[in-house]
């Protein structure tokens, strides 16, 4: 093997490693933001319905 083919193979491996690292970080960021969003949703209190359960419609 000559030096050019060795260097080419190493560059290709480096590119693949960098792409995998970027995808991994992106996935971790998306997961973290999803967890944060779900935690914020559980912290919200449900506001009561303005009349449900207190008004009975008896009209026919």
Order of alpha helices (4+ residues) and beta strands (2+ residues): alpha
